[in-house]
Amino acid sequence: DQQVKQNSPSLSVQEGRISILNCDYTNSMFDYFLWYKKYPAEGPTFLISISSIKDKNEDGRFTVFLNKSAKHLSLHIVPSQPGDSAVYFCAAMKTSYDKVIFGPGTSLSVIP
Amino acid sequence: GAGVSQSPRYKVAKRGQDVALRCDPISGHVSLFWYQQALGQGPEFLTYFQNEAQLDKSGLPSDRFFAERPEGSVSTLKIQRTQQEDSAVYLCASTSGANVLTFGAGSRLTVL
């Protein structure tokens, strides 16, 4: 039973355009959400997070939106750059000291 | 150290062999997590330590999997009598107590 879902295994975007990565979750107890980015042969690295008391968090080119009623979050990258090409994992946790539950990932390709 | 270090980076084992995977967390990080990442999937939680105490081992897939962190620093994940389905990347992550995990590059296990 997958608690964090990323229904698009892959996404291809032109350089300079917006990338939108989507994530859905099933557990209403999740309180904190994170996005991690992974390059081949490396471990995932933290990108951005959002608490359930917010509906938006922005950090430079990266913005995460949270819709609690729909149990949906999305990551927007604008403008997209070739270096953003990686696998993006959506993740969630019940409290800030709980284990992190990851989605299956979306592979983003940014085409120059 | 500067980051989370895992060894070996690659391990090939014959079915039935025992393997041991090592994780050196960031110095001073209290919490340590082990995750298993199968090909094309997101990291799956295995177990969690706070200092030397193993607080959650609910993700360990069978009693062939055992993890320890005897002095609250280095951790070892041991897999006994390896099976082909154990083939995966094993990721270790540490944190000072906040919700952002710092991952190592992983140990890729291939069981023949």
Boltz contact constraints between the chains, C-beta under 6 A:
constraints:
  - contact:
      token1: [A, 32]
      token2: [B, 99]
      max_distance: 6.0
  - contact:
      token1: [A, 42]
      token2: [B, 105]
      max_distance: 6.0
  - contact:
      token1: [A, 43]
      token2: [B, 91]
      max_distance: 6.0
  - contact:
      token1: [A, 43]
      token2: [B, 103]
      max_distance: 6.0
  - contact:
      token1: [A, 43]
      token2: [B, 104]
      max_distance: 6.0
  - contact:
      token1: [A, 43]
      token2: [B, 105]
      max_distance: 6.0
  - contact:
      token1: [A, 43]
      token2: [B, 106]
      max_distance: 6.0
  - contact:
      token1: [A, 44]
      token2: [B, 103]
      max_distance: 6.0
  - contact:
      token1: [A, 46]
      token2: [B, 100]
      max_distance: 6.0
  - contact:
      token1: [A, 89]
      token2: [B, 42]
      max_distance: 6.0
  - contact:
      token1: [A, 96]
      token2: [B, 99]
      max_distance: 6.0
  - contact:
      token1: [A, 99]
      token2: [B, 45]
      max_distance: 6.0
  - contact:
      token1: [A, 99]
      token2: [B, 48]
      max_distance: 6.0
  - contact:
      token1: [A, 102]
      token2: [B, 42]
      max_distance: 6.0
  - contact:
      token1: [A, 102]
      token2: [B, 43]
      max_distance: 6.0
  - contact:
      token1: [A, 103]
      token2: [B, 42]
      max_distance: 6.0
  - contact:
      token1: [A, 104]
      token2: [B, 41]
      max_distance: 6.0
  - contact:
      token1: [A, 104]
      token2: [B, 42]
      max_distance: 6.0
  - contact:
      token1: [A, 105]
      token2: [B, 42]
      max_distance: 6.0
